[in-house]
Amino acid sequence: YLQSDKFKKDENYWLEKFATIPEVATLPCPTAKQSTSTNSSRKTFYISQDIINKINTFCVQNRVSLYNFFMGIYSIYISKACNLQDFVLGTPILNRSSFKEKNATGMFISTAPFRVSVDSNDTFTQFLTNIAKDTMSMLRHQKYPYQTLLETLRKTNSDLPNLFDISISYQNMRGNQKTSSIDFESYWVPNNHISDSLDIHIHDYNDTGALYVSYDYKNEKYNEDDI
């Protein structure tokens, strides 16, 4: 891949996307000190089936995914809280683009920098449509490593920090008692260490139809009341 035309096309896409570097978005907090520790905590909230049904109906009517919906509403909140119209959010991607990879066991997940542009003249549905289009473009070039992008950008700007300080993921698991004769339940146990200041996870690991939102946050920067 590193020697292929596909690599060059992916590289050109990302270098064009970050020809200019936006300010890093980080949510305001009472403490102003720089966070150096990776120690973190998790706070989880439950979104009921009734609310998810309404969100699903909205998404179907507007031809966007749940991932697009949550990326959209968090982007608007972060834009308002940080007073930024152009910023980057990290987002995990499966990174299984070929048939061989999709049928292989192992950890393929990587993180991509998702650049968000908020235009106050757009309607909410237009904004979500833009999010959906940008997501599809990002996925077509997902194989290009984020670390390689940083290394390339730092050749012209050695002081360039990480492109994002907040990440958002949407994860659901299609496999429980409906597809297995074995009675089991899935749990996600955090390791209480993160590299970003805030990781937001929207997830359903037991295919219940409802969703949980988990906030992993650095203890040096935020406390439970902030979350």
Secondary structure, 3 states (H helix, E strand, C coil): CCCCHHHHHHHHHHHHHCCCCCCCCCCCCCCCCCCCCCEEEEEEEEECHHHHHHHHHHHHHHCCCHHHHHHHHHHHHHHHHHCCCEEEEEEEECCCCCHHHHCCCCCCCEEEEEEEECCCCCCHHHHHHHHHHHHHHHHHCCCCCHHHHHHHHCCCCCCCCCCCCEEEEEEECCCCCCCCCCCCCCCCCCCCECCCCEEEEEEECCCCCCEEEEEEEECCCCCCCCC
